[in-house]
Every structure is written in C-alpha cells, then in structure tokens.
Amino acid sequence: MSRRGNPYDNARMESFYKTLKTEEVDLQDYADLDDAQRHVNHFIGKLYNQERLHSSLGYVPPAEFAARYHPA
C-alpha cells in the first residue's frame, strides 16, 4: 500500500481486497476472530497463491508463476 489518496498506487491491493471479500469473507460465517484468521490465512496461503488462476499471470497460480522464474 502506498500514499493516502493515491488510487493508482493502491490498485493492486484494492483488487486483492475485493477478491478476498468476494471469494472468502462474504461467503463465510466465522465463529470468532481466531476462526476468521484461520480461514483468511488458508484462503491466502493455499487457495489464492497456490490454486487460484490469475489472468495477469497467464492463468497460472502465483506460486507456479514464481517457480518458473525462481527455481528452488
């Protein structure tokens, strides 16, 4: 995130927040804060980074895209 009031600097984060809210938060009923944190961590770590296809990356997940350019 960047300067306050600069939508161009924040566009990527705003897009991610929209995806997080649409695909995870709005579809769940969390029991408590710990439950919400577990669900959100799973969404980001497992679904968003390892399984969800991203059009800007040629329809591959970020983990696969990164592995192509930074082999372990």
CHARMM-style PDB file with segment names, atoms N, HN, CA, C and O in Angstrom:
ATOM      1  N   MET     1       0.845  -1.168   0.000  1.00  0.00      PROA
ATOM      2  CA  MET     1       0.000   0.000   0.000  1.00  0.00      PROA
ATOM      3  C   MET     1       0.893   1.235   0.000  1.00  0.00      PROA
ATOM      4  O   MET     1       2.062   1.177   0.382  1.00  0.00      PROA
ATOM      5  N   SER     2       0.336   2.320  -0.423  1.00  0.00      PROA
ATOM      6  HN  SER     2      -0.614   2.368  -0.733  1.00  0.00      PROA
ATOM      7  CA  SER     2       1.166   3.484  -0.635  1.00  0.00      PROA
ATOM      8  C   SER     2       0.534   4.731  -0.040  1.00  0.00      PROA
ATOM      9  O   SER     2      -0.167   4.683   0.971  1.00  0.00      PROA
ATOM     10  N   ARG     3       0.801   5.827  -0.691  1.00  0.00      PROA
ATOM     11  HN  ARG     3       1.371   5.866  -1.512  1.00  0.00      PROA
ATOM     12  CA  ARG     3       0.342   7.127  -0.193  1.00  0.00      PROA
ATOM     13  C   ARG     3      -1.181   7.184  -0.082  1.00  0.00      PROA
ATOM     14  O   ARG     3      -1.912   6.612  -0.891  1.00  0.00      PROA
ATOM     15  N   ARG     4      -1.613   7.873   0.917  1.00  0.00      PROA
ATOM     16  HN  ARG     4      -1.020   8.337   1.574  1.00  0.00      PROA
ATOM     17  CA  ARG     4      -3.038   8.088   1.116  1.00  0.00      PROA
ATOM     18  C   ARG     4      -3.611   8.887  -0.052  1.00  0.00      PROA
ATOM     19  O   ARG     4      -3.027   9.883  -0.479  1.00  0.00      PROA
ATOM     20  N   GLY     5      -4.744   8.447  -0.556  1.00  0.00      PROA
ATOM     21  HN  GLY     5      -5.218   7.638  -0.209  1.00  0.00      PROA
ATOM     22  CA  GLY     5      -5.420   9.185  -1.605  1.00  0.00      PROA
ATOM     23  C   GLY     5      -4.863   8.974  -2.993  1.00  0.00      PROA
ATOM     24  O   GLY     5      -5.263   9.679  -3.919  1.00  0.00      PROA
ATOM     25  N   ASN     6      -3.956   8.032  -3.176  1.00  0.00      PROA
ATOM     26  HN  ASN     6      -3.631   7.459  -2.424  1.00  0.00      PROA
ATOM     27  CA  ASN     6      -3.409   7.764  -4.493  1.00  0.00      PROA
ATOM     28  C   ASN     6      -3.939   6.414  -4.975  1.00  0.00      PROA
ATOM     29  O   ASN     6      -3.348   5.379  -4.665  1.00  0.00      PROA
ATOM     30  N   PRO     7      -5.032   6.405  -5.720  1.00  0.00      PROA
ATOM     31  CA  PRO     7      -5.651   5.148  -6.112  1.00  0.00      PROA
ATOM     32  C   PRO     7      -4.786   4.293  -7.028  1.00  0.00      PROA
ATOM     33  O   PRO     7      -4.949   3.073  -7.058  1.00  0.00      PROA
ATOM     34  N   TYR     8      -3.880   4.898  -7.769  1.00  0.00      PROA
ATOM     35  HN  TYR     8      -3.748   5.889  -7.745  1.00  0.00      PROA
ATOM     36  CA  TYR     8      -3.055   4.114  -8.676  1.00  0.00      PROA
ATOM     37  C   TYR     8      -2.018   3.295  -7.924  1.00  0.00      PROA
ATOM     38  O   TYR     8      -1.708   2.172  -8.323  1.00  0.00      PROA
ATOM     39  N   ASP     9      -1.484   3.835  -6.852  1.00  0.00      PROA
ATOM     40  HN  ASP     9      -1.735   4.747  -6.527  1.00  0.00      PROA
ATOM     41  CA  ASP     9      -0.533   3.086  -6.039  1.00  0.00      PROA
ATOM     42  C   ASP     9      -1.218   1.929  -5.317  1.00  0.00      PROA
ATOM     43  O   ASP     9      -0.604   0.887  -5.089  1.00  0.00      PROA
ATOM     44  N   ASN    10      -2.465   2.107  -4.963  1.00  0.00      PROA
ATOM     45  HN  ASN    10      -2.964   2.954  -5.148  1.00  0.00      PROA
ATOM     46  CA  ASN    10      -3.189   1.123  -4.176  1.00  0.00      PROA
ATOM     47  C   ASN    10      -4.032   0.159  -5.022  1.00  0.00      PROA
ATOM     48  O   ASN    10      -4.728  -0.690  -4.466  1.00  0.00      PROA
ATOM     49  N   ALA    11      -3.983   0.272  -6.316  1.00  0.00      PROA
ATOM     50  HN  ALA    11      -3.418   0.962  -6.768  1.00  0.00      PROA
ATOM     51  CA  ALA    11      -4.880  -0.506  -7.168  1.00  0.00      PROA
ATOM     52  C   ALA    11      -4.715  -2.015  -6.981  1.00  0.00      PROA
ATOM     53  O   ALA    11      -5.708  -2.742  -6.950  1.00  0.00      PROA
ATOM     54  N   ARG    12      -3.497  -2.485  -6.860  1.00  0.00      PROA
ATOM     55  HN  ARG    12      -2.691  -1.895  -6.885  1.00  0.00      PROA
ATOM     56  CA  ARG    12      -3.295  -3.933  -6.700  1.00  0.00      PROA
ATOM     57  C   ARG    12      -3.834  -4.429  -5.370  1.00  0.00      PROA
ATOM     58  O   ARG    12      -4.454  -5.490  -5.311  1.00  0.00      PROA
ATOM     59  N   MET    13      -3.607  -3.681  -4.310  1.00  0.00      PROA
ATOM     60  HN  MET    13      -3.103  -2.819  -4.357  1.00  0.00      PROA
ATOM     61  CA  MET    13      -4.129  -4.086  -3.001  1.00  0.00      PROA
ATOM     62  C   MET    13      -5.643  -4.003  -2.978  1.00  0.00      PROA
ATOM     63  O   MET    13      -6.302  -4.877  -2.416  1.00  0.00      PROA
ATOM     64  N   GLU    14      -6.199  -2.971  -3.575  1.00  0.00      PROA
ATOM     65  HN  GLU    14      -5.663  -2.261  -4.032  1.00  0.00      PROA
ATOM     66  CA  GLU    14      -7.656  -2.854  -3.617  1.00  0.00      PROA
ATOM     67  C   GLU    14      -8.263  -4.024  -4.392  1.00  0.00      PROA
ATOM     68  O   GLU    14      -9.307  -4.550  -4.005  1.00  0.00      PROA
ATOM     69  N   SER    15      -7.624  -4.424  -5.464  1.00  0.00      PROA
ATOM     70  HN  SER    15      -6.776  -3.996  -5.778  1.00  0.00      PROA
ATOM     71  CA  SER    15      -8.097  -5.571  -6.227  1.00  0.00      PROA
ATOM     72  C   SER    15      -8.030  -6.842  -5.396  1.00  0.00      PROA
ATOM     73  O   SER    15      -8.957  -7.652  -5.422  1.00  0.00      PROA
ATOM     74  N   PHE    16      -6.935  -7.022  -4.655  1.00  0.00      PROA
ATOM     75  HN  PHE    16      -6.182  -6.364  -4.633  1.00  0.00      PROA
ATOM     76  CA  PHE    16      -6.819  -8.190  -3.791  1.00  0.00      PROA
ATOM     77  C   PHE    16      -7.890  -8.177  -2.709  1.00  0.00      PROA
ATOM     78  O   PHE    16      -8.517  -9.204  -2.448  1.00  0.00      PROA
ATOM     79  N   TYR    17      -8.110  -7.019  -2.071  1.00  0.00      PROA
ATOM     80  HN  TYR    17      -7.601  -6.185  -2.282  1.00  0.00      PROA
ATOM     81  CA  TYR    17      -9.131  -6.932  -1.024  1.00  0.00      PROA
ATOM     82  C   TYR    17     -10.510  -7.268  -1.581  1.00  0.00      PROA
ATOM     83  O   TYR    17     -11.304  -7.928  -0.911  1.00  0.00      PROA
ATOM     84  N   LYS    18     -10.799  -6.822  -2.794  1.00  0.00      PROA
ATOM     85  HN  LYS    18     -10.154  -6.285  -3.338  1.00  0.00      PROA
ATOM     86  CA  LYS    18     -12.081  -7.144  -3.424  1.00  0.00      PROA
ATOM     87  C   LYS    18     -12.217  -8.645  -3.595  1.00  0.00      PROA
ATOM     88  O   LYS    18     -13.267  -9.216  -3.300  1.00  0.00      PROA
ATOM     89  N   THR    19     -11.162  -9.284  -4.070  1.00  0.00      PROA
ATOM     90  HN  THR    19     -10.309  -8.821  -4.310  1.00  0.00      PROA
ATOM     91  CA  THR    19     -11.179 -10.731  -4.257  1.00  0.00      PROA
ATOM     92  C   THR    19     -11.337 -11.448  -2.930  1.00  0.00      PROA
ATOM     93  O   THR    19     -12.131 -12.384  -2.827  1.00  0.00      PROA
ATOM     94  N   LEU    20     -10.606 -11.033  -1.926  1.00  0.00      PROA
ATOM     95  HN  LEU    20      -9.962 -10.273  -2.010  1.00  0.00      PROA
ATOM     96  CA  LEU    20     -10.699 -11.637  -0.603  1.00  0.00      PROA
ATOM     97  C   LEU    20     -12.113 -11.532  -0.051  1.00  0.00      PROA
ATOM     98  O   LEU    20     -12.656 -12.512   0.459  1.00  0.00      PROA
ATOM     99  N   LYS    21     -12.706 -10.364  -0.149  1.00  0.00      PROA
ATOM    100  HN  LYS    21     -12.266  -9.568  -0.563  1.00  0.00      PROA
ATOM    101  CA  LYS    21     -14.058 -10.185   0.368  1.00  0.00      PROA
ATOM    102  C   LYS    21     -15.082 -10.981  -0.433  1.00  0.00      PROA
ATOM    103  O   LYS    21     -15.984 -11.590   0.143  1.00  0.00      PROA
ATOM    104  N   THR    22     -14.948 -10.979  -1.753  1.00  0.00      PROA
ATOM    105  HN  THR    22     -14.215 -10.484  -2.221  1.00  0.00      PROA
ATOM    106  CA  THR    22     -15.924 -11.651  -2.605  1.00  0.00      PROA
ATOM    107  C   THR    22     -15.834 -13.164  -2.505  1.00  0.00      PROA
ATOM    108  O   THR    22     -16.861 -13.839  -2.427  1.00  0.00      PROA
ATOM    109  N   GLU    23     -14.622 -13.709  -2.505  1.00  0.00      PROA
ATOM    110  HN  GLU    23     -13.788 -13.162  -2.568  1.00  0.00      PROA
ATOM    111  CA  GLU    23     -14.440 -15.154  -2.576  1.00  0.00      PROA
ATOM    112  C   GLU    23     -14.284 -15.828  -1.214  1.00  0.00      PROA
ATOM    113  O   GLU    23     -14.357 -17.054  -1.135  1.00  0.00      PROA
ATOM    114  N   GLU    24     -14.076 -15.074  -0.155  1.00  0.00      PROA
ATOM    115  HN  GLU    24     -14.017 -14.078  -0.219  1.00  0.00      PROA
ATOM    116  CA  GLU    24     -13.895 -15.693   1.165  1.00  0.00      PROA
ATOM    117  C   GLU    24     -14.802 -15.076   2.211  1.00  0.00      PROA
ATOM    118  O   GLU    24     -15.690 -15.754   2.729  1.00  0.00      PROA
ATOM    119  N   VAL    25     -14.604 -13.825   2.527  1.00  0.00      PROA
ATOM    120  HN  VAL    25     -13.883 -13.275   2.106  1.00  0.00      PROA
ATOM    121  CA  VAL    25     -15.259 -13.210   3.685  1.00  0.00      PROA
ATOM    122  C   VAL    25     -16.776 -13.188   3.549  1.00  0.00      PROA
ATOM    123  O   VAL    25     -17.482 -13.545   4.492  1.00  0.00      PROA
ATOM    124  N   ASP    26     -17.283 -12.780   2.407  1.00  0.00      PROA
ATOM    125  HN  ASP    26     -16.710 -12.490   1.641  1.00  0.00      PROA
ATOM    126  CA  ASP    26     -18.734 -12.673   2.236  1.00  0.00      PROA
ATOM    127  C   ASP    26     -19.430 -14.034   2.204  1.00  0.00      PROA
ATOM    128  O   ASP    26     -20.648 -14.101   2.370  1.00  0.00      PROA
ATOM    129  N   LEU    27     -18.691 -15.102   1.996  1.00  0.00      PROA
ATOM    130  HN  LEU    27     -17.702 -15.048   1.861  1.00  0.00      PROA
ATOM    131  CA  LEU    27     -19.287 -16.438   1.893  1.00  0.00      PROA
ATOM    132  C   LEU    27     -19.212 -17.228   3.195  1.00  0.00      PROA
ATOM    133  O   LEU    27     -19.727 -18.344   3.264  1.00  0.00      PROA
ATOM    134  N   GLN    28     -18.584 -16.674   4.226  1.00  0.00      PROA
ATOM    135  HN  GLN    28     -18.166 -15.767   4.170  1.00  0.00      PROA
ATOM    136  CA  GLN    28     -18.359 -17.411   5.469  1.00  0.00      PROA
ATOM    137  C   GLN    28     -19.093 -16.771   6.638  1.00  0.00      PROA
ATOM    138  O   GLN    28     -19.353 -15.568   6.650  1.00  0.00      PROA
ATOM    139  N   ASP    29     -19.420 -17.605   7.623  1.00  0.00      PROA
ATOM    140  HN  ASP    29     -19.209 -18.583   7.613  1.00  0.00      PROA
ATOM    141  CA  ASP    29     -19.871 -17.145   8.931  1.00  0.00      PROA
ATOM    142  C   ASP    29     -18.817 -17.610   9.923  1.00  0.00      PROA
ATOM    143  O   ASP    29     -18.716 -18.803  10.209  1.00  0.00      PROA
ATOM    144  N   TYR    30     -18.040 -16.685  10.443  1.00  0.00      PROA
ATOM    145  HN  TYR    30     -18.122 -15.716  10.210  1.00  0.00      PROA
ATOM    146  CA  TYR    30     -16.951 -17.022  11.348  1.00  0.00      PROA
ATOM    147  C   TYR    30     -17.457 -17.098  12.783  1.00  0.00      PROA
ATOM    148  O   TYR    30     -18.281 -16.285  13.204  1.00  0.00      PROA
ATOM    149  N   ALA    31     -16.958 -18.081  13.533  1.00  0.00      PROA
ATOM    150  HN  ALA    31     -16.289 -18.742  13.191  1.00  0.00      PROA
ATOM    151  CA  ALA    31     -17.353 -18.249  14.932  1.00  0.00      PROA
ATOM    152  C   ALA    31     -16.738 -17.169  15.810  1.00  0.00      PROA
ATOM    153  O   ALA    31     -17.388 -16.669  16.728  1.00  0.00      PROA
ATOM    154  N   ASP    32     -15.497 -16.807  15.535  1.00  0.00      PROA
ATOM    155  HN  ASP    32     -14.969 -17.213  14.789  1.00  0.00      PROA
ATOM    156  CA  ASP    32     -14.801 -15.791  16.320  1.00  0.00      PROA
ATOM    157  C   ASP    32     -13.614 -15.280  15.509  1.00  0.00      PROA
ATOM    158  O   ASP    32     -13.418 -15.687  14.364  1.00  0.00      PROA
ATOM    159  N   LEU    33     -12.829 -14.392  16.101  1.00  0.00      PROA
ATOM    160  HN  LEU    33     -12.988 -14.061  17.032  1.00  0.00      PROA
ATOM    161  CA  LEU    33     -11.697 -13.796  15.387  1.00  0.00      PROA
ATOM    162  C   LEU    33     -10.674 -14.849  14.981  1.00  0.00      PROA
ATOM    163  O   LEU    33     -10.138 -14.789  13.874  1.00  0.00      PROA
ATOM    164  N   ASP    34     -10.394 -15.817  15.858  1.00  0.00      PROA
ATOM    165  HN  ASP    34     -10.830 -15.866  16.757  1.00  0.00      PROA
ATOM    166  CA  ASP    34      -9.433 -16.873  15.520  1.00  0.00      PROA
ATOM    167  C   ASP    34      -9.903 -17.692  14.326  1.00  0.00      PROA
ATOM    168  O   ASP    34      -9.103 -18.054  13.463  1.00  0.00      PROA
ATOM    169  N   ASP    35     -11.192 -17.982  14.275  1.00  0.00      PROA
ATOM    170  HN  ASP    35     -11.842 -17.688  14.976  1.00  0.00      PROA
ATOM    171  CA  ASP    35     -11.756 -18.724  13.150  1.00  0.00      PROA
ATOM    172  C   ASP    35     -11.608 -17.915  11.859  1.00  0.00      PROA
ATOM    173  O   ASP    35     -11.259 -18.465  10.815  1.00  0.00      PROA
ATOM    174  N   ALA    36     -11.869 -16.635  11.934  1.00  0.00      PROA
ATOM    175  HN  ALA    36     -12.153 -16.188  12.782  1.00  0.00      PROA
ATOM    176  CA  ALA    36     -11.720 -15.766  10.756  1.00  0.00      PROA
ATOM    177  C   ALA    36     -10.272 -15.737  10.290  1.00  0.00      PROA
ATOM    178  O   ALA    36     -10.004 -15.814   9.090  1.00  0.00      PROA
ATOM    179  N   GLN    37      -9.332 -15.626  11.231  1.00  0.00      PROA
ATOM    180  HN  GLN    37      -9.549 -15.563  12.205  1.00  0.00      PROA
ATOM    181  CA  GLN    37      -7.917 -15.588  10.862  1.00  0.00      PROA
ATOM    182  C   GLN    37      -7.484 -16.899  10.211  1.00  0.00      PROA
ATOM    183  O   GLN    37      -6.736 -16.881   9.233  1.00  0.00      PROA
ATOM    184  N   ARG    38      -7.935 -18.020  10.729  1.00  0.00      PROA
ATOM    185  HN  ARG    38      -8.543 -18.035  11.523  1.00  0.00      PROA
ATOM    186  CA  ARG    38      -7.587 -19.313  10.122  1.00  0.00      PROA
ATOM    187  C   ARG    38      -8.122 -19.414   8.691  1.00  0.00      PROA
ATOM    188  O   ARG    38      -7.411 -19.845   7.783  1.00  0.00      PROA
ATOM    189  N   HSD    39      -9.372 -19.016   8.504  1.00  0.00      PROA
ATOM    190  HN  HSD    39      -9.949 -18.666   9.241  1.00  0.00      PROA
ATOM    191  CA  HSD    39      -9.960 -19.078   7.167  1.00  0.00      PROA
ATOM    192  C   HSD    39      -9.237 -18.155   6.184  1.00  0.00      PROA
ATOM    193  O   HSD    39      -8.936 -18.555   5.059  1.00  0.00      PROA
ATOM    194  N   VAL    40      -8.962 -16.932   6.606  1.00  0.00      PROA
ATOM    195  HN  VAL    40      -9.206 -16.607   7.519  1.00  0.00      PROA
ATOM    196  CA  VAL    40      -8.300 -15.967   5.724  1.00  0.00      PROA
ATOM    197  C   VAL    40      -6.875 -16.419   5.420  1.00  0.00      PROA
ATOM    198  O   VAL    40      -6.431 -16.310   4.277  1.00  0.00      PROA
ATOM    199  N   ASN    41      -6.155 -16.922   6.413  1.00  0.00      PROA
ATOM    200  HN  ASN    41      -6.516 -17.010   7.342  1.00  0.00      PROA
ATOM    201  CA  ASN    41      -4.801 -17.435   6.171  1.00  0.00      PROA
ATOM    202  C   ASN    41      -4.822 -18.602   5.199  1.00  0.00      PROA
ATOM    203  O   ASN    41      -3.956 -18.695   4.329  1.00  0.00      PROA
ATOM    204  N   HSD    42      -5.786 -19.486   5.330  1.00  0.00      PROA
ATOM    205  HN  HSD    42      -6.489 -19.411   6.037  1.00  0.00      PROA
ATOM    206  CA  HSD    42      -5.910 -20.613   4.402  1.00  0.00      PROA
ATOM    207  C   HSD    42      -6.224 -20.104   2.998  1.00  0.00      PROA
ATOM    208  O   HSD    42      -5.646 -20.577   2.019  1.00  0.00      PROA
ATOM    209  N   PHE    43      -7.142 -19.140   2.899  1.00  0.00      PROA
ATOM    210  HN  PHE    43      -7.612 -18.756   3.694  1.00  0.00      PROA
ATOM    211  CA  PHE    43      -7.504 -18.598   1.594  1.00  0.00      PROA
ATOM    212  C   PHE    43      -6.286 -18.008   0.896  1.00  0.00      PROA
ATOM    213  O   PHE    43      -6.045 -18.282  -0.280  1.00  0.00      PROA
ATOM    214  N   ILE    44      -5.519 -17.197   1.620  1.00  0.00      PROA
ATOM    215  HN  ILE    44      -5.715 -16.975   2.575  1.00  0.00      PROA
ATOM    216  CA  ILE    44      -4.363 -16.541   1.012  1.00  0.00      PROA
ATOM    217  C   ILE    44      -3.256 -17.547   0.706  1.00  0.00      PROA
ATOM    218  O   ILE    44      -2.734 -17.583  -0.408  1.00  0.00      PROA
ATOM    219  N   GLY    45      -2.902 -18.356   1.690  1.00  0.00      PROA
ATOM    220  HN  GLY    45      -3.326 -18.326   2.595  1.00  0.00      PROA
ATOM    221  CA  GLY    45      -1.766 -19.264   1.540  1.00  0.00      PROA
ATOM    222  C   GLY    45      -2.013 -20.431   0.619  1.00  0.00      PROA
ATOM    223  O   GLY    45      -1.122 -20.825  -0.134  1.00  0.00      PROA
ATOM    224  N   LYS    46      -3.186 -20.983   0.660  1.00  0.00      PROA
ATOM    225  HN  LYS    46      -3.911 -20.664   1.271  1.00  0.00      PROA
ATOM    226  CA  LYS    46      -3.463 -22.189  -0.124  1.00  0.00      PROA
ATOM    227  C   LYS    46      -4.225 -21.870  -1.413  1.00  0.00      PROA
ATOM    228  O   LYS    46      -3.758 -22.192  -2.506  1.00  0.00      PROA
ATOM    229  N   LEU    47      -5.371 -21.252  -1.291  1.00  0.00      PROA
ATOM    230  HN  LEU    47      -5.751 -20.990  -0.404  1.00  0.00      PROA
ATOM    231  CA  LEU    47      -6.221 -21.045  -2.462  1.00  0.00      PROA
ATOM    232  C   LEU    47      -5.722 -19.932  -3.379  1.00  0.00      PROA
ATOM    233  O   LEU    47      -5.566 -20.143  -4.582  1.00  0.00      PROA
ATOM    234  N   TYR    48      -5.471 -18.753  -2.818  1.00  0.00      PROA
ATOM    235  HN  TYR    48      -5.598 -18.582  -1.841  1.00  0.00      PROA
ATOM    236  CA  TYR    48      -5.112 -17.606  -3.655  1.00  0.00      PROA
ATOM    237  C   TYR    48      -3.731 -17.755  -4.286  1.00  0.00      PROA
ATOM    238  O   TYR    48      -3.562 -17.467  -5.471  1.00  0.00      PROA
ATOM    239  N   ASN    49      -2.747 -18.198  -3.516  1.00  0.00      PROA
ATOM    240  HN  ASN    49      -2.884 -18.432  -2.554  1.00  0.00      PROA
ATOM    241  CA  ASN    49      -1.374 -18.269  -4.024  1.00  0.00      PROA
ATOM    242  C   ASN    49      -1.033 -19.571  -4.730  1.00  0.00      PROA
ATOM    243  O   ASN    49      -0.140 -19.582  -5.577  1.00  0.00      PROA
ATOM    244  N   GLN    50      -1.713 -20.671  -4.412  1.00  0.00      PROA
ATOM    245  HN  GLN    50      -2.438 -20.662  -3.723  1.00  0.00      PROA
ATOM    246  CA  GLN    50      -1.314 -21.961  -4.969  1.00  0.00      PROA
ATOM    247  C   GLN    50      -2.320 -22.570  -5.934  1.00  0.00      PROA
ATOM    248  O   GLN    50      -1.949 -23.417  -6.747  1.00  0.00      PROA
ATOM    249  N   GLU    51      -3.580 -22.162  -5.865  1.00  0.00      PROA
ATOM    250  HN  GLU    51      -3.880 -21.474  -5.204  1.00  0.00      PROA
ATOM    251  CA  GLU    51      -4.585 -22.806  -6.716  1.00  0.00      PROA
ATOM    252  C   GLU    51      -5.327 -21.852  -7.647  1.00  0.00      PROA
ATOM    253  O   GLU    51      -5.633 -22.211  -8.784  1.00  0.00      PROA
ATOM    254  N   ARG    52      -5.616 -20.648  -7.178  1.00  0.00      PROA
ATOM    255  HN  ARG    52      -5.367 -20.357  -6.254  1.00  0.00      PROA
ATOM    256  CA  ARG    52      -6.432 -19.722  -7.964  1.00  0.00      PROA
ATOM    257  C   ARG    52      -5.648 -19.237  -9.181  1.00  0.00      PROA
ATOM    258  O   ARG    52      -4.508 -18.787  -9.065  1.00  0.00      PROA
ATOM    259  N   LEU    53      -6.277 -19.338 -10.342  1.00  0.00      PROA
ATOM    260  HN  LEU    53      -7.203 -19.704 -10.436  1.00  0.00      PROA
ATOM    261  CA  LEU    53      -5.643 -18.895 -11.583  1.00  0.00      PROA
ATOM    262  C   LEU    53      -5.758 -17.380 -11.703  1.00  0.00      PROA
ATOM    263  O   LEU    53      -6.814 -16.807 -11.434  1.00  0.00      PROA
ATOM    264  N   HSD    54      -4.675 -16.740 -12.107  1.00  0.00      PROA
ATOM    265  HN  HSD    54      -3.818 -17.206 -12.326  1.00  0.00      PROA
ATOM    266  CA  HSD    54      -4.637 -15.286 -12.230  1.00  0.00      PROA
ATOM    267  C   HSD    54      -4.439 -14.920 -13.702  1.00  0.00      PROA
ATOM    268  O   HSD    54      -3.457 -15.319 -14.328  1.00  0.00      PROA
ATOM    269  N   SER    55      -5.373 -14.166 -14.232  1.00  0.00      PROA
ATOM    270  HN  SER    55      -6.171 -13.842 -13.724  1.00  0.00      PROA
ATOM    271  CA  SER    55      -5.310 -13.802 -15.649  1.00  0.00      PROA
ATOM    272  C   SER    55      -4.063 -12.993 -15.966  1.00  0.00      PROA
ATOM    273  O   SER    55      -3.495 -13.145 -17.047  1.00  0.00      PROA
ATOM    274  N   SER    56      -3.625 -12.138 -15.052  1.00  0.00      PROA
ATOM    275  HN  SER    56      -4.087 -12.015 -14.173  1.00  0.00      PROA
ATOM    276  CA  SER    56      -2.441 -11.304 -15.316  1.00  0.00      PROA
ATOM    277  C   SER    56      -1.156 -12.119 -15.345  1.00  0.00      PROA
ATOM    278  O   SER    56      -0.121 -11.623 -15.788  1.00  0.00      PROA
ATOM    279  N   LEU    57      -1.208 -13.374 -14.875  1.00  0.00      PROA
ATOM    280  HN  LEU    57      -2.049 -13.777 -14.514  1.00  0.00      PROA
ATOM    281  CA  LEU    57      -0.027 -14.250 -14.871  1.00  0.00      PROA
ATOM    282  C   LEU    57      -0.151 -15.358 -15.910  1.00  0.00      PROA
ATOM    283  O   LEU    57       0.543 -16.371 -15.825  1.00  0.00      PROA
ATOM    284  N   GLY    58      -1.019 -15.174 -16.876  1.00  0.00      PROA
ATOM    285  HN  GLY    58      -1.583 -14.351 -16.945  1.00  0.00      PROA
ATOM    286  CA  GLY    58      -1.192 -16.183 -17.911  1.00  0.00      PROA
ATOM    287  C   GLY    58      -2.007 -17.379 -17.440  1.00  0.00      PROA
ATOM    288  O   GLY    58      -1.802 -18.506 -17.890  1.00  0.00      PROA
ATOM    289  N   TYR    59      -2.925 -17.116 -16.535  1.00  0.00      PROA
ATOM    290  HN  TYR    59      -3.092 -16.200 -16.169  1.00  0.00      PROA
ATOM    291  CA  TYR    59      -3.829 -18.137 -15.990  1.00  0.00      PROA
ATOM    292  C   TYR    59      -3.096 -19.276 -15.294  1.00  0.00      PROA
ATOM    293  O   TYR    59      -3.411 -20.451 -15.482  1.00  0.00      PROA
ATOM    294  N   VAL    60      -2.112 -18.900 -14.486  1.00  0.00      PROA
ATOM    295  HN  VAL    60      -1.856 -17.945 -14.333  1.00  0.00      PROA
ATOM    296  CA  VAL    60      -1.446 -19.848 -13.589  1.00  0.00      PROA
ATOM    297  C   VAL    60      -1.454 -19.236 -12.188  1.00  0.00      PROA
ATOM    298  O   VAL    60      -1.531 -18.016 -12.048  1.00  0.00      PROA
ATOM    299  N   PRO    61      -1.374 -20.066 -11.160  1.00  0.00      PROA
ATOM    300  CA  PRO    61      -1.321 -19.535  -9.788  1.00  0.00      PROA
ATOM    301  C   PRO    61       0.014 -18.816  -9.537  1.00  0.00      PROA
ATOM    302  O   PRO    61       1.010 -19.136 -10.185  1.00  0.00      PROA
ATOM    303  N   PRO    62       0.048 -17.855  -8.610  1.00  0.00      PROA
ATOM    304  CA  PRO    62       1.279 -17.124  -8.325  1.00  0.00      PROA
ATOM    305  C   PRO    62       2.450 -18.020  -7.933  1.00  0.00      PROA
ATOM    306  O   PRO    62       3.582 -17.754  -8.339  1.00  0.00      PROA
ATOM    307  N   ALA    63       2.207 -19.073  -7.157  1.00  0.00      PROA
ATOM    308  HN  ALA    63       1.287 -19.289  -6.828  1.00  0.00      PROA
ATOM    309  CA  ALA    63       3.304 -19.955  -6.747  1.00  0.00      PROA
ATOM    310  C   ALA    63       3.949 -20.631  -7.955  1.00  0.00      PROA
ATOM    311  O   ALA    63       5.173 -20.751  -8.025  1.00  0.00      PROA
ATOM    312  N   GLU    64       3.133 -21.066  -8.895  1.00  0.00      PROA
ATOM    313  HN  GLU    64       2.139 -20.968  -8.838  1.00  0.00      PROA
ATOM    314  CA  GLU    64       3.669 -21.700 -10.107  1.00  0.00      PROA
ATOM    315  C   GLU    64       4.405 -20.681 -10.972  1.00  0.00      PROA
ATOM    316  O   GLU    64       5.469 -20.973 -11.517  1.00  0.00      PROA
ATOM    317  N   PHE    65       3.839 -19.493 -11.092  1.00  0.00      PROA
ATOM    318  HN  PHE    65       2.974 -19.255 -10.649  1.00  0.00      PROA
ATOM    319  CA  PHE    65       4.473 -18.425 -11.868  1.00  0.00      PROA
ATOM    320  C   PHE    65       5.847 -18.085 -11.290  1.00  0.00      PROA
ATOM    321  O   PHE    65       6.821 -17.956 -12.031  1.00  0.00      PROA
ATOM    322  N   ALA    66       5.923 -17.941  -9.968  1.00  0.00      PROA
ATOM    323  HN  ALA    66       5.132 -18.046  -9.365  1.00  0.00      PROA
ATOM    324  CA  ALA    66       7.197 -17.619  -9.316  1.00  0.00      PROA
ATOM    325  C   ALA    66       8.205 -18.750  -9.479  1.00  0.00      PROA
ATOM    326  O   ALA    66       9.395 -18.496  -9.667  1.00  0.00      PROA
ATOM    327  N   ALA    67       7.745 -19.989  -9.410  1.00  0.00      PROA
ATOM    328  HN  ALA    67       6.779 -20.196  -9.257  1.00  0.00      PROA
ATOM    329  CA  ALA    67       8.653 -21.131  -9.546  1.00  0.00      PROA
ATOM    330  C   ALA    67       9.281 -21.186 -10.924  1.00  0.00      PROA
ATOM    331  O   ALA    67      10.398 -21.683 -11.071  1.00  0.00      PROA
ATOM    332  N   ARG    68       8.599 -20.695 -11.925  1.00  0.00      PROA
ATOM    333  HN  ARG    68       7.692 -20.291 -11.806  1.00  0.00      PROA
ATOM    334  CA  ARG    68       9.149 -20.677 -13.286  1.00  0.00      PROA
ATOM    335  C   ARG    68      10.373 -19.770 -13.382  1.00  0.00      PROA
ATOM    336  O   ARG    68      11.300 -20.046 -14.143  1.00  0.00      PROA
ATOM    337  N   TYR    69      10.373 -18.683 -12.604  1.00  0.00      PROA
ATOM    338  HN  TYR    69       9.621 -18.458 -11.985  1.00  0.00      PROA
ATOM    339  CA  TYR    69      11.408 -17.682 -12.716  1.00  0.00      PROA
ATOM    340  C   TYR    69      12.424 -17.718 -11.589  1.00  0.00      PROA
ATOM    341  O   TYR    69      13.494 -17.118 -11.689  1.00  0.00      PROA
ATOM    342  N   HSD    70      12.088 -18.424 -10.513  1.00  0.00      PROA
ATOM    343  HN  HSD    70      11.218 -18.912 -10.432  1.00  0.00      PROA
ATOM    344  CA  HSD    70      12.994 -18.549  -9.367  1.00  0.00      PROA
ATOM    345  C   HSD    70      13.014 -19.992  -8.908  1.00  0.00      PROA
ATOM    346  O   HSD    70      12.517 -20.306  -7.827  1.00  0.00      PROA
ATOM    347  N   PRO    71      13.593 -20.889  -9.729  1.00  0.00      PROA
ATOM    348  CA  PRO    71      13.583 -22.298  -9.329  1.00  0.00      PROA
ATOM    349  C   PRO    71      14.351 -22.516  -8.031  1.00  0.00      PROA
ATOM    350  O   PRO    71      15.375 -21.884  -7.770  1.00  0.00      PROA
ATOM    351  N   ALA    72      13.822 -23.433  -7.230  1.00  0.00      PROA
ATOM    352  HN  ALA    72      12.991 -23.947  -7.442  1.00  0.00      PROA
ATOM    353  CA  ALA    72      14.445 -23.699  -5.924  1.00  0.00      PROA
ATOM    354  C   ALA    72      15.680 -24.555  -6.066  1.00  0.00      PROA
ATOM    355  OT1 ALA    72      16.328 -24.875  -5.069  1.00  0.00      PROA
TER     356      ALA     72
END
